[in-house]
């Protein structure tokens, strides 16, 4: 297992339009190999729907959905810890 990232880091990553393999690696807390597999799965889903996919990134929205990241929960948890 990799070092878990903070809620603030998660919010920062999911605020971007595109996710790289490194971003997926951090969000999913997995190694580079598993992150590439996740990215490839998202790319294949998009290609099967007829979309053209950039070579090194995937839409962050789909990464969040695939990893079941609850952004509202993380934001509320982050706000509570700042109070």
PyMOL Python script that loads the backbone (N, CA, C, O; Angstrom):
from pymol import cmd

cmd.read_pdbstr("""\
ATOM      1  N   UNK A   1       0.826  -1.190   0.000  1.00  0.00           N
ATOM      2  CA  UNK A   1       0.000   0.000   0.000  1.00  0.00           C
ATOM      3  C   UNK A   1       0.868   1.250   0.000  1.00  0.00           C
ATOM      4  O   UNK A   1       1.930   1.298   0.621  1.00  0.00           O
ATOM      5  N   UNK A   2       0.398   2.231  -0.693  1.00  0.00           N
ATOM      6  CA  UNK A   2       1.068   3.527  -0.760  1.00  0.00           C
ATOM      7  C   UNK A   2       0.598   4.398   0.397  1.00  0.00           C
ATOM      8  O   UNK A   2      -0.364   4.060   1.086  1.00  0.00           O
ATOM      9  N   UNK A   3       1.276   5.510   0.605  1.00  0.00           N
ATOM     10  CA  UNK A   3       0.887   6.471   1.627  1.00  0.00           C
ATOM     11  C   UNK A   3      -0.449   7.094   1.237  1.00  0.00           C
ATOM     12  O   UNK A   3      -0.609   7.583   0.119  1.00  0.00           O
ATOM     13  N   UNK A   4      -1.397   7.074   2.150  1.00  0.00           N
ATOM     14  CA  UNK A   4      -2.715   7.638   1.881  1.00  0.00           C
ATOM     15  C   UNK A   4      -2.616   9.156   1.821  1.00  0.00           C
ATOM     16  O   UNK A   4      -1.902   9.767   2.617  1.00  0.00           O
ATOM     17  N   UNK A   5      -3.323   9.756   0.890  1.00  0.00           N
ATOM     18  CA  UNK A   5      -3.277  11.211   0.741  1.00  0.00           C
ATOM     19  C   UNK A   5      -4.361  11.853   1.607  1.00  0.00           C
ATOM     20  O   UNK A   5      -5.332  11.205   1.997  1.00  0.00           O
ATOM     21  N   UNK A   6      -4.175  13.131   1.895  1.00  0.00           N
ATOM     22  CA  UNK A   6      -5.130  13.852   2.748  1.00  0.00           C
ATOM     23  C   UNK A   6      -6.393  14.213   1.965  1.00  0.00           C
ATOM     24  O   UNK A   6      -6.422  14.166   0.735  1.00  0.00           O
ATOM     25  N   UNK A   7      -7.423  14.571   2.709  1.00  0.00           N
ATOM     26  CA  UNK A   7      -8.673  15.001   2.075  1.00  0.00           C
ATOM     27  C   UNK A   7      -8.456  16.231   1.215  1.00  0.00           C
ATOM     28  O   UNK A   7      -9.061  16.358   0.150  1.00  0.00           O
ATOM     29  N   UNK A   8      -7.605  17.133   1.658  1.00  0.00           N
ATOM     30  CA  UNK A   8      -7.302  18.335   0.887  1.00  0.00           C
ATOM     31  C   UNK A   8      -6.668  17.971  -0.451  1.00  0.00           C
ATOM     32  O   UNK A   8      -6.983  18.576  -1.476  1.00  0.00           O
ATOM     33  N   UNK A   9      -5.776  16.986  -0.441  1.00  0.00           N
ATOM     34  CA  UNK A   9      -5.139  16.534  -1.678  1.00  0.00           C
ATOM     35  C   UNK A   9      -6.152  15.882  -2.613  1.00  0.00           C
ATOM     36  O   UNK A   9      -6.093  16.057  -3.830  1.00  0.00           O
ATOM     37  N   UNK A  10      -7.077  15.132  -2.030  1.00  0.00           N
ATOM     38  CA  UNK A  10      -8.133  14.502  -2.834  1.00  0.00           C
ATOM     39  C   UNK A  10      -8.968  15.582  -3.521  1.00  0.00           C
ATOM     40  O   UNK A  10      -9.230  15.501  -4.721  1.00  0.00           O
ATOM     41  N   UNK A  11      -9.384  16.590  -2.760  1.00  0.00           N
ATOM     42  CA  UNK A  11     -10.187  17.681  -3.318  1.00  0.00           C
ATOM     43  C   UNK A  11      -9.426  18.375  -4.435  1.00  0.00           C
ATOM     44  O   UNK A  11      -9.998  18.698  -5.476  1.00  0.00           O
ATOM     45  N   UNK A  12      -8.141  18.603  -4.221  1.00  0.00           N
ATOM     46  CA  UNK A  12      -7.315  19.258  -5.240  1.00  0.00           C
ATOM     47  C   UNK A  12      -7.252  18.413  -6.513  1.00  0.00           C
ATOM     48  O   UNK A  12      -7.357  18.950  -7.615  1.00  0.00           O
ATOM     49  N   UNK A  13      -7.083  17.107  -6.373  1.00  0.00           N
ATOM     50  CA  UNK A  13      -6.988  16.227  -7.547  1.00  0.00           C
ATOM     51  C   UNK A  13      -8.314  16.128  -8.298  1.00  0.00           C
ATOM     52  O   UNK A  13      -8.332  16.165  -9.528  1.00  0.00           O
ATOM     53  N   UNK A  14      -9.418  16.001  -7.570  1.00  0.00           N
ATOM     54  CA  UNK A  14     -10.708  15.843  -8.248  1.00  0.00           C
ATOM     55  C   UNK A  14     -11.236  17.161  -8.807  1.00  0.00           C
ATOM     56  O   UNK A  14     -12.236  17.178  -9.524  1.00  0.00           O
ATOM     57  N   UNK A  15     -10.564  18.264  -8.480  1.00  0.00           N
ATOM     58  CA  UNK A  15     -10.951  19.565  -9.022  1.00  0.00           C
ATOM     59  C   UNK A  15     -10.397  19.783 -10.426  1.00  0.00           C
ATOM     60  O   UNK A  15     -10.804  20.711 -11.126  1.00  0.00           O
ATOM     61  N   UNK A  16      -9.474  18.928 -10.830  1.00  0.00           N
ATOM     62  CA  UNK A  16      -8.891  19.030 -12.161  1.00  0.00           C
ATOM     63  C   UNK A  16      -9.838  18.416 -13.195  1.00  0.00           C
ATOM     64  O   UNK A  16     -10.661  17.565 -12.861  1.00  0.00           O
ATOM     65  N   UNK A  17      -9.718  18.844 -14.425  1.00  0.00           N
ATOM     66  CA  UNK A  17     -10.574  18.293 -15.479  1.00  0.00           C
ATOM     67  C   UNK A  17     -10.102  16.904 -15.922  1.00  0.00           C
ATOM     68  O   UNK A  17     -10.917  16.051 -16.271  1.00  0.00           O
ATOM     69  N   UNK A  18      -8.801  16.686 -15.905  1.00  0.00           N
ATOM     70  CA  UNK A  18      -8.219  15.439 -16.396  1.00  0.00           C
ATOM     71  C   UNK A  18      -7.350  14.786 -15.326  1.00  0.00           C
ATOM     72  O   UNK A  18      -6.712  15.477 -14.532  1.00  0.00           O
ATOM     73  N   UNK A  19      -7.328  13.461 -15.309  1.00  0.00           N
ATOM     74  CA  UNK A  19      -6.478  12.704 -14.382  1.00  0.00           C
ATOM     75  C   UNK A  19      -5.423  11.926 -15.161  1.00  0.00           C
ATOM     76  O   UNK A  19      -5.717  11.271 -16.161  1.00  0.00           O
ATOM     77  N   UNK A  20      -4.210  12.015 -14.683  1.00  0.00           N
ATOM     78  CA  UNK A  20      -3.122  11.221 -15.238  1.00  0.00           C
ATOM     79  C   UNK A  20      -3.045   9.890 -14.477  1.00  0.00           C
ATOM     80  O   UNK A  20      -3.771   9.672 -13.508  1.00  0.00           O
ATOM     81  N   UNK A  21      -2.175   9.034 -14.923  1.00  0.00           N
ATOM     82  CA  UNK A  21      -1.964   7.763 -14.224  1.00  0.00           C
ATOM     83  C   UNK A  21      -1.488   8.033 -12.798  1.00  0.00           C
ATOM     84  O   UNK A  21      -1.912   7.354 -11.863  1.00  0.00           O
ATOM     85  N   UNK A  22      -0.617   9.014 -12.631  1.00  0.00           N
ATOM     86  CA  UNK A  22      -0.116   9.380 -11.294  1.00  0.00           C
ATOM     87  C   UNK A  22      -1.255   9.837 -10.393  1.00  0.00           C
ATOM     88  O   UNK A  22      -1.301   9.479  -9.216  1.00  0.00           O
ATOM     89  N   UNK A  23      -2.172  10.625 -10.939  1.00  0.00           N
ATOM     90  CA  UNK A  23      -3.325  11.089 -10.162  1.00  0.00           C
ATOM     91  C   UNK A  23      -4.187   9.908  -9.722  1.00  0.00           C
ATOM     92  O   UNK A  23      -4.616   9.836  -8.571  1.00  0.00           O
ATOM     93  N   UNK A  24      -4.432   8.996 -10.638  1.00  0.00           N
ATOM     94  CA  UNK A  24      -5.231   7.800 -10.319  1.00  0.00           C
ATOM     95  C   UNK A  24      -4.528   6.978  -9.250  1.00  0.00           C
ATOM     96  O   UNK A  24      -5.165   6.452  -8.337  1.00  0.00           O
ATOM     97  N   UNK A  25      -3.230   6.876  -9.370  1.00  0.00           N
ATOM     98  CA  UNK A  25      -2.435   6.136  -8.391  1.00  0.00           C
ATOM     99  C   UNK A  25      -2.636   6.718  -6.985  1.00  0.00           C
ATOM    100  O   UNK A  25      -2.801   5.975  -6.017  1.00  0.00           O
ATOM    101  N   UNK A  26      -2.622   8.039  -6.884  1.00  0.00           N
ATOM    102  CA  UNK A  26      -2.814   8.696  -5.590  1.00  0.00           C
ATOM    103  C   UNK A  26      -4.246   8.532  -5.082  1.00  0.00           C
ATOM    104  O   UNK A  26      -4.461   8.204  -3.915  1.00  0.00           O
ATOM    105  N   UNK A  27      -5.228   8.763  -5.967  1.00  0.00           N
ATOM    106  CA  UNK A  27      -6.633   8.689  -5.552  1.00  0.00           C
ATOM    107  C   UNK A  27      -7.043   7.282  -5.133  1.00  0.00           C
ATOM    108  O   UNK A  27      -7.795   7.114  -4.173  1.00  0.00           O
ATOM    109  N   UNK A  28      -6.558   6.278  -5.844  1.00  0.00           N
ATOM    110  CA  UNK A  28      -6.948   4.897  -5.560  1.00  0.00           C
ATOM    111  C   UNK A  28      -6.032   4.227  -4.541  1.00  0.00           C
ATOM    112  O   UNK A  28      -6.321   3.130  -4.063  1.00  0.00           O
ATOM    113  N   UNK A  29      -4.908   4.903  -4.206  1.00  0.00           N
ATOM    114  CA  UNK A  29      -3.934   4.343  -3.276  1.00  0.00           C
ATOM    115  C   UNK A  29      -3.433   2.976  -3.760  1.00  0.00           C
ATOM    116  O   UNK A  29      -3.418   1.990  -3.024  1.00  0.00           O
ATOM    117  N   UNK A  30      -3.023   2.969  -5.037  1.00  0.00           N
ATOM    118  CA  UNK A  30      -2.527   1.746  -5.660  1.00  0.00           C
ATOM    119  C   UNK A  30      -1.190   2.018  -6.343  1.00  0.00           C
ATOM    120  O   UNK A  30      -0.746   3.162  -6.436  1.00  0.00           O
ATOM    121  N   UNK A  31      -0.572   0.971  -6.806  1.00  0.00           N
ATOM    122  CA  UNK A  31       0.677   1.102  -7.535  1.00  0.00           C
ATOM    123  C   UNK A  31       0.436   1.547  -8.971  1.00  0.00           C
ATOM    124  O   UNK A  31      -0.701   1.641  -9.435  1.00  0.00           O
ATOM    125  N   UNK A  32       1.537   1.818  -9.655  1.00  0.00           N
ATOM    126  CA  UNK A  32       1.463   2.322 -11.023  1.00  0.00           C
ATOM    127  C   UNK A  32       0.785   1.322 -11.966  1.00  0.00           C
ATOM    128  O   UNK A  32       0.042   1.724 -12.861  1.00  0.00           O
ATOM    129  N   UNK A  33       1.028   0.062 -11.775  1.00  0.00           N
ATOM    130  CA  UNK A  33       0.433  -0.967 -12.651  1.00  0.00           C
ATOM    131  C   UNK A  33      -1.091  -0.982 -12.546  1.00  0.00           C
ATOM    132  O   UNK A  33      -1.790  -1.014 -13.558  1.00  0.00           O
ATOM    133  N   UNK A  34      -1.595  -0.958 -11.318  1.00  0.00           N
ATOM    134  CA  UNK A  34      -3.052  -0.974 -11.121  1.00  0.00           C
ATOM    135  C   UNK A  34      -3.676   0.324 -11.613  1.00  0.00           C
ATOM    136  O   UNK A  34      -4.780   0.319 -12.159  1.00  0.00           O
ATOM    137  N   UNK A  35      -2.973   1.435 -11.420  1.00  0.00           N
ATOM    138  CA  UNK A  35      -3.480   2.727 -11.909  1.00  0.00           C
ATOM    139  C   UNK A  35      -3.598   2.716 -13.426  1.00  0.00           C
ATOM    140  O   UNK A  35      -4.557   3.254 -13.979  1.00  0.00           O
ATOM    141  N   UNK A  36      -2.635   2.110 -14.099  1.00  0.00           N
ATOM    142  CA  UNK A  36      -2.697   2.007 -15.569  1.00  0.00           C
ATOM    143  C   UNK A  36      -3.880   1.149 -16.007  1.00  0.00           C
ATOM    144  O   UNK A  36      -4.527   1.441 -17.012  1.00  0.00           O
ATOM    145  N   UNK A  37      -4.156   0.102 -15.257  1.00  0.00           N
ATOM    146  CA  UNK A  37      -5.293  -0.768 -15.575  1.00  0.00           C
ATOM    147  C   UNK A  37      -6.602   0.018 -15.446  1.00  0.00           C
ATOM    148  O   UNK A  37      -7.474  -0.073 -16.310  1.00  0.00           O
ATOM    149  N   UNK A  38      -6.733   0.783 -14.371  1.00  0.00           N
ATOM    150  CA  UNK A  38      -7.935   1.602 -14.165  1.00  0.00           C
ATOM    151  C   UNK A  38      -8.087   2.603 -15.301  1.00  0.00           C
ATOM    152  O   UNK A  38      -9.177   2.767 -15.849  1.00  0.00           O
ATOM    153  N   UNK A  39      -6.994   3.273 -15.654  1.00  0.00           N
ATOM    154  CA  UNK A  39      -7.028   4.257 -16.741  1.00  0.00           C
ATOM    155  C   UNK A  39      -7.404   3.585 -18.059  1.00  0.00           C
ATOM    156  O   UNK A  39      -8.194   4.127 -18.832  1.00  0.00           O
ATOM    157  N   UNK A  40      -6.850   2.429 -18.308  1.00  0.00           N
ATOM    158  CA  UNK A  40      -7.149   1.696 -19.543  1.00  0.00           C
ATOM    159  C   UNK A  40      -8.626   1.293 -19.601  1.00  0.00           C
ATOM    160  O   UNK A  40      -9.243   1.359 -20.664  1.00  0.00           O
ATOM    161  N   UNK A  41      -9.190   0.880 -18.476  1.00  0.00           N
ATOM    162  CA  UNK A  41     -10.605   0.516 -18.435  1.00  0.00           C
ATOM    163  C   UNK A  41     -11.478   1.717 -18.792  1.00  0.00           C
ATOM    164  O   UNK A  41     -12.439   1.595 -19.551  1.00  0.00           O
ATOM    165  N   UNK A  42     -11.135   2.869 -18.239  1.00  0.00           N
ATOM    166  CA  UNK A  42     -11.905   4.085 -18.537  1.00  0.00           C
ATOM    167  C   UNK A  42     -11.749   4.450 -20.012  1.00  0.00           C
ATOM    168  O   UNK A  42     -12.730   4.799 -20.669  1.00  0.00           O
ATOM    169  N   UNK A  43     -10.528   4.371 -20.535  1.00  0.00           N
ATOM    170  CA  UNK A  43     -10.286   4.658 -21.960  1.00  0.00           C
ATOM    171  C   UNK A  43     -11.107   3.731 -22.849  1.00  0.00           C
ATOM    172  O   UNK A  43     -11.720   4.181 -23.817  1.00  0.00           O
ATOM    173  N   UNK A  44     -11.120   2.454 -22.530  1.00  0.00           N
ATOM    174  CA  UNK A  44     -11.872   1.486 -23.329  1.00  0.00           C
ATOM    175  C   UNK A  44     -13.367   1.765 -23.306  1.00  0.00           C
ATOM    176  O   UNK A  44     -14.046   1.622 -24.323  1.00  0.00           O
ATOM    177  N   UNK A  45     -13.886   2.168 -22.133  1.00  0.00           N
ATOM    178  CA  UNK A  45     -15.306   2.512 -22.035  1.00  0.00           C
ATOM    179  C   UNK A  45     -15.625   3.695 -22.949  1.00  0.00           C
ATOM    180  O   UNK A  45     -16.630   3.688 -23.660  1.00  0.00           O
ATOM    181  N   UNK A  46     -14.767   4.702 -22.923  1.00  0.00           N
ATOM    182  CA  UNK A  46     -14.990   5.887 -23.754  1.00  0.00           C
ATOM    183  C   UNK A  46     -14.890   5.557 -25.238  1.00  0.00           C
ATOM    184  O   UNK A  46     -15.716   6.000 -26.036  1.00  0.00           O
ATOM    185  N   UNK A  47     -13.882   4.783 -25.601  1.00  0.00           N
ATOM    186  CA  UNK A  47     -13.693   4.409 -27.010  1.00  0.00           C
ATOM    187  C   UNK A  47     -14.867   3.592 -27.525  1.00  0.00           C
ATOM    188  O   UNK A  47     -15.281   3.746 -28.674  1.00  0.00           O
ATOM    189  N   UNK A  48     -15.410   2.717 -26.668  1.00  0.00           N
ATOM    190  CA  UNK A  48     -16.548   1.889 -27.092  1.00  0.00           C
ATOM    191  C   UNK A  48     -17.796   2.730 -27.336  1.00  0.00           C
ATOM    192  O   UNK A  48     -18.709   2.305 -28.044  1.00  0.00           O
ATOM    193  N   UNK A  49     -17.834   3.928 -26.747  1.00  0.00           N
ATOM    194  CA  UNK A  49     -18.951   4.847 -26.956  1.00  0.00           C
ATOM    195  C   UNK A  49     -18.664   5.837 -28.083  1.00  0.00           C
ATOM    196  O   UNK A  49     -19.470   6.726 -28.359  1.00  0.00           O
ATOM    197  N   UNK A  50     -17.511   5.675 -28.730  1.00  0.00           N
ATOM    198  CA  UNK A  50     -17.184   6.503 -29.878  1.00  0.00           C
ATOM    199  C   UNK A  50     -16.398   7.770 -29.577  1.00  0.00           C
ATOM    200  O   UNK A  50     -16.187   8.594 -30.467  1.00  0.00           O
ATOM    201  N   UNK A  51     -15.965   7.934 -28.338  1.00  0.00           N
ATOM    202  CA  UNK A  51     -15.198   9.128 -27.980  1.00  0.00           C
ATOM    203  C   UNK A  51     -13.729   8.961 -28.357  1.00  0.00           C
ATOM    204  O   UNK A  51     -13.195   7.852 -28.367  1.00  0.00           O
ATOM    205  N   UNK A  52     -13.098  10.071 -28.661  1.00  0.00           N
ATOM    206  CA  UNK A  52     -11.660  10.084 -28.878  1.00  0.00           C
ATOM    207  C   UNK A  52     -11.026  10.417 -27.536  1.00  0.00           C
ATOM    208  O   UNK A  52     -11.411  11.391 -26.889  1.00  0.00           O
ATOM    209  N   UNK A  53     -10.059   9.615 -27.119  1.00  0.00           N
ATOM    210  CA  UNK A  53      -9.460   9.768 -25.800  1.00  0.00           C
ATOM    211  C   UNK A  53      -8.030  10.290 -25.929  1.00  0.00           C
ATOM    212  O   UNK A  53      -7.237   9.746 -26.697  1.00  0.00           O
ATOM    213  N   UNK A  54      -7.697  11.354 -25.171  1.00  0.00           N
ATOM    214  CA  UNK A  54      -6.318  11.829 -25.186  1.00  0.00           C
ATOM    215  C   UNK A  54      -5.371  10.711 -24.713  1.00  0.00           C
ATOM    216  O   UNK A  54      -5.778   9.849 -23.934  1.00  0.00           O
ATOM    217  N   UNK A  55      -4.138  10.721 -25.169  1.00  0.00           N
ATOM    218  CA  UNK A  55      -3.236   9.598 -24.880  1.00  0.00           C
ATOM    219  C   UNK A  55      -2.806   9.429 -23.429  1.00  0.00           C
ATOM    220  O   UNK A  55      -2.544   8.301 -23.013  1.00  0.00           O
ATOM    221  N   UNK A  56      -2.720  10.497 -22.640  1.00  0.00           N
ATOM    222  CA  UNK A  56      -2.127  10.360 -21.318  1.00  0.00           C
ATOM    223  C   UNK A  56      -3.052  10.677 -20.154  1.00  0.00           C
ATOM    224  O   UNK A  56      -2.645  10.581 -18.996  1.00  0.00           O
ATOM    225  N   UNK A  57      -4.287  11.051 -20.446  1.00  0.00           N
ATOM    226  CA  UNK A  57      -5.210  11.433 -19.381  1.00  0.00           C
ATOM    227  C   UNK A  57      -6.619  10.912 -19.660  1.00  0.00           C
ATOM    228  O   UNK A  57      -6.965  10.562 -20.788  1.00  0.00           O
ATOM    229  N   UNK A  58      -7.416  10.875 -18.595  1.00  0.00           N
ATOM    230  CA  UNK A  58      -8.831  10.518 -18.712  1.00  0.00           C
ATOM    231  C   UNK A  58      -9.636  11.547 -17.916  1.00  0.00           C
ATOM    232  O   UNK A  58      -9.089  12.188 -17.019  1.00  0.00           O
ATOM    233  N   UNK A  59     -10.911  11.715 -18.223  1.00  0.00           N
ATOM    234  CA  UNK A  59     -11.722  12.686 -17.486  1.00  0.00           C
ATOM    235  C   UNK A  59     -11.802  12.346 -15.993  1.00  0.00           C
ATOM    236  O   UNK A  59     -12.086  11.210 -15.613  1.00  0.00           O
ATOM    237  N   UNK A  60     -11.549  13.338 -15.174  1.00  0.00           N
ATOM    238  CA  UNK A  60     -11.570  13.137 -13.723  1.00  0.00           C
ATOM    239  C   UNK A  60     -12.939  12.654 -13.258  1.00  0.00           C
ATOM    240  O   UNK A  60     -13.043  11.830 -12.350  1.00  0.00           O
ATOM    241  N   UNK A  61     -13.978  13.172 -13.886  1.00  0.00           N
ATOM    242  CA  UNK A  61     -15.352  12.774 -13.523  1.00  0.00           C
ATOM    243  C   UNK A  61     -15.522  11.255 -13.588  1.00  0.00           C
ATOM    244  O   UNK A  61     -16.168  10.663 -12.722  1.00  0.00           O
ATOM    245  N   UNK A  62     -14.951  10.634 -14.596  1.00  0.00           N
ATOM    246  CA  UNK A  62     -15.073   9.180 -14.734  1.00  0.00           C
ATOM    247  C   UNK A  62     -14.204   8.434 -13.732  1.00  0.00           C
ATOM    248  O   UNK A  62     -14.565   7.343 -13.290  1.00  0.00           O
ATOM    249  N   UNK A  63     -13.075   9.002 -13.375  1.00  0.00           N
ATOM    250  CA  UNK A  63     -12.220   8.396 -12.348  1.00  0.00           C
ATOM    251  C   UNK A  63     -12.955   8.418 -11.007  1.00  0.00           C
ATOM    252  O   UNK A  63     -12.976   7.422 -10.284  1.00  0.00           O
ATOM    253  N   UNK A  64     -13.553   9.558 -10.687  1.00  0.00           N
ATOM    254  CA  UNK A  64     -14.311   9.689  -9.438  1.00  0.00           C
ATOM    255  C   UNK A  64     -15.441   8.666  -9.397  1.00  0.00           C
ATOM    256  O   UNK A  64     -15.671   8.023  -8.373  1.00  0.00           O
ATOM    257  N   UNK A  65     -16.133   8.523 -10.505  1.00  0.00           N
ATOM    258  CA  UNK A  65     -17.245   7.554 -10.585  1.00  0.00           C
ATOM    259  C   UNK A  65     -16.722   6.122 -10.443  1.00  0.00           C
ATOM    260  O   UNK A  65     -17.285   5.327  -9.690  1.00  0.00           O
ATOM    261  N   UNK A  66     -15.655   5.797 -11.159  1.00  0.00           N
ATOM    262  CA  UNK A  66     -15.096   4.435 -11.130  1.00  0.00           C
ATOM    263  C   UNK A  66     -14.617   4.062  -9.732  1.00  0.00           C
ATOM    264  O   UNK A  66     -14.787   2.923  -9.297  1.00  0.00           O
ATOM    265  N   UNK A  67     -14.015   5.024  -9.028  1.00  0.00           N
ATOM    266  CA  UNK A  67     -13.476   4.748  -7.696  1.00  0.00           C
ATOM    267  C   UNK A  67     -14.500   4.983  -6.586  1.00  0.00           C
ATOM    268  O   UNK A  67     -14.201   4.784  -5.408  1.00  0.00           O
ATOM    269  N   UNK A  68     -15.708   5.406  -6.962  1.00  0.00           N
ATOM    270  CA  UNK A  68     -16.792   5.688  -6.004  1.00  0.00           C
ATOM    271  C   UNK A  68     -16.340   6.667  -4.925  1.00  0.00           C
ATOM    272  O   UNK A  68     -16.531   6.430  -3.732  1.00  0.00           O
ATOM    273  N   UNK A  69     -15.742   7.766  -5.365  1.00  0.00           N
ATOM    274  CA  UNK A  69     -15.295   8.796  -4.429  1.00  0.00           C
ATOM    275  C   UNK A  69     -16.473   9.722  -4.140  1.00  0.00           C
ATOM    276  O   UNK A  69     -17.062  10.296  -5.055  1.00  0.00           O
ATOM    277  N   UNK A  70     -16.805   9.858  -2.874  1.00  0.00           N
ATOM    278  CA  UNK A  70     -17.904  10.722  -2.443  1.00  0.00           C
ATOM    279  C   UNK A  70     -17.327  12.101  -2.125  1.00  0.00           C
ATOM    280  O   UNK A  70     -16.891  12.360  -1.004  1.00  0.00           O
ATOM    281  N   UNK A  71     -17.331  12.969  -3.117  1.00  0.00           N
ATOM    282  CA  UNK A  71     -16.709  14.290  -2.985  1.00  0.00           C
ATOM    283  C   UNK A  71     -17.409  15.118  -1.913  1.00  0.00           C
ATOM    284  O   UNK A  71     -16.740  15.794  -1.131  1.00  0.00           O
ATOM    285  N   UNK A  72     -18.729  15.081  -1.857  1.00  0.00           N
ATOM    286  CA  UNK A  72     -19.462  15.867  -0.857  1.00  0.00           C
ATOM    287  C   UNK A  72     -19.078  15.447   0.563  1.00  0.00           C
ATOM    288  O   UNK A  72     -18.908  16.292   1.441  1.00  0.00           O
ATOM    289  N   UNK A  73     -18.943  14.149   0.779  1.00  0.00           N
ATOM    290  CA  UNK A  73     -18.543  13.648   2.093  1.00  0.00           C
ATOM    291  C   UNK A  73     -17.141  14.138   2.452  1.00  0.00           C
ATOM    292  O   UNK A  73     -16.900  14.594   3.570  1.00  0.00           O
ATOM    293  N   UNK A  74     -16.230  14.039   1.499  1.00  0.00           N
ATOM    294  CA  UNK A  74     -14.853  14.472   1.751  1.00  0.00           C
ATOM    295  C   UNK A  74     -14.808  15.964   2.034  1.00  0.00           C
ATOM    296  O   UNK A  74     -14.095  16.405   2.935  1.00  0.00           O
ATOM    297  N   UNK A  75     -15.563  16.742   1.275  1.00  0.00           N
ATOM    298  CA  UNK A  75     -15.602  18.192   1.514  1.00  0.00           C
ATOM    299  C   UNK A  75     -16.166  18.499   2.898  1.00  0.00           C
ATOM    300  O   UNK A  75     -15.627  19.346   3.610  1.00  0.00           O
ATOM    301  N   UNK A  76     -17.230  17.827   3.282  1.00  0.00           N
ATOM    302  CA  UNK A  76     -17.823  18.085   4.601  1.00  0.00           C
ATOM    303  C   UNK A  76     -16.871  17.648   5.709  1.00  0.00           C
ATOM    304  O   UNK A  76     -16.771  18.320   6.736  1.00  0.00           O
ATOM    305  N   UNK A  77     -16.192  16.564   5.520  1.00  0.00           N
ATOM    306  CA  UNK A  77     -15.228  16.080   6.503  1.00  0.00           C
ATOM    307  C   UNK A  77     -14.063  17.052   6.613  1.00  0.00           C
ATOM    308  O   UNK A  77     -13.569  17.302   7.713  1.00  0.00           O
ATOM    309  N   UNK A  78     -13.622  17.600   5.494  1.00  0.00           N
ATOM    310  CA  UNK A  78     -12.517  18.557   5.471  1.00  0.00           C
ATOM    311  C   UNK A  78     -12.914  19.841   6.178  1.00  0.00           C
ATOM    312  O   UNK A  78     -12.110  20.412   6.915  1.00  0.00           O
ATOM    313  N   UNK A  79     -14.146  20.307   5.964  1.00  0.00           N
ATOM    314  CA  UNK A  79     -14.620  21.524   6.620  1.00  0.00           C
ATOM    315  C   UNK A  79     -14.678  21.334   8.138  1.00  0.00           C
ATOM    316  O   UNK A  79     -14.317  22.237   8.893  1.00  0.00           O
ATOM    317  N   UNK A  80     -15.137  20.148   8.586  1.00  0.00           N
ATOM    318  CA  UNK A  80     -15.230  19.879  10.014  1.00  0.00           C
ATOM    319  C   UNK A  80     -13.849  19.885  10.674  1.00  0.00           C
ATOM    320  O   UNK A  80     -13.689  20.365  11.796  1.00  0.00           O
ATOM    321  N   UNK A  81     -12.863  19.351   9.971  1.00  0.00           N
ATOM    322  CA  UNK A  81     -11.523  19.287  10.547  1.00  0.00           C
ATOM    323  C   UNK A  81     -10.861  20.669  10.592  1.00  0.00           C
ATOM    324  O   UNK A  81      -9.927  20.887  11.363  1.00  0.00           O
ATOM    325  N   UNK A  82     -11.347  21.597   9.765  1.00  0.00           N
ATOM    326  CA  UNK A  82     -10.801  22.957   9.769  1.00  0.00           C
ATOM    327  C   UNK A  82     -11.433  23.818  10.855  1.00  0.00           C
ATOM    328  O   UNK A  82     -10.862  24.832  11.256  1.00  0.00           O
ATOM    329  N   UNK A  83     -12.615  23.418  11.335  1.00  0.00           N
ATOM    330  CA  UNK A  83     -13.312  24.194  12.377  1.00  0.00           C
ATOM    331  C   UNK A  83     -12.648  24.032  13.729  1.00  0.00           C
ATOM    332  O   UNK A  83     -13.104  24.614  14.714  1.00  0.00           O
TER     333      UNK A  83
END
""", "prot")
cmd.dss("prot")
cmd.show_as("cartoon", "prot")
cmd.util.cbc("prot")
cmd.orient("prot")
